[in-house]
């Protein structure tokens, strides 16, 4: 699953191809709350991996949202771009 939060979607063609192949994709406005989308995709299942890539505000919000939906933000692979 992909949860993408930004007003300007980079790689829209790639994301559309993933959607066409059955991937769950949530495209959110830049100021949207991440919890609803994460609640839909974070399962806590064995082998589940969560990746977060973005700037500090997104990383902080995503980490809090992961915890809020029962995930483990400490186990997530997080890359902060600054």
MOZIJO-V89905 format. One line per field, one symbol per residue. ss: DSSP state (H for helix, E for strand, C for the rest). Layout:
ss: ???
This chain:
ss: CEEEECCCCCCHHHHHHHHHCCCCEEEECCCCCCHHHHHHHCCCCCCCCCEEEECHHHHHHHHHHHHHCCCCHHHCEEEECC
